[in-house]
Amino acid sequence: MRLAELSDIHSGYTARGRLDPLPEGGMPALQLRDVGASGEAPGPDFQRYDLDKLSDRYFVRGGEVVFRSRGEPNAAAAIPASLPEPVVVIVPLVIIRPDRDRVLPEYVAWAINQPDAQRRLGAEAQGTSLRMIPMTVLENLEIAVPDLPTQKRIVELDALARQEGQLLRQLAARRETLVSAILGDAAKAADQKEIA
């Protein structure tokens, strides 16, 4: 099913000039650098800016998806439902508001981040030095839409697989440190025997 049939999709707020962070006050803003390259959920600590009164359409409150329309990779991230306050989304991020009766935000982000969807988006990308995905390409992206319980299981299994990968990387790093320490101790012990 086309993503536009499942969601309301529009661009983030276009800032008029440079955004200077405020030490306190202002509005929290979600920018390109806040969205992880592999679709990690952003936040909760966003930089704050002095922005004029903005339309509600530029805010996320939780339960939406943001998409990196420029650069590489063009990953999507689900906004956690636990945001302490509304957050302004800044261009080049795109806001996707899924129809929650038909599709979970986490599932939409997962579907967009799948290799097949990324290939289809990449085939339609524009620009040579800075890759950009046009809004119409995102709107026309076809994703499979199983029932909500199946979507939930897919998202949960994906999260577990990511956690397993992270734990395996930590284990490999610790094993390397341990082996290095053991070999270092063995070298010192052998050196001491030769001296004696």
Buried (B, 14 or more C-beta within 10 A) or exposed (E): EEBBBBBEBEBBBEBEEEBEEEEEEBBBBBBBEBBEEEBEBBBEEBBBBEBEEEEEEBBBEBBBBBBBBBBEBBBBBBBBEEBEEBBBBBBBBBBBBBEEEBBBBBBBBBBBBEEEBBEBBBEEBEEEEEBBBEBEBBBBBEBEBEEBEEBBEBBEEBEEEEEEEEEEEEEEEEEEEEEEEEEEEEEEEEEEEEEE
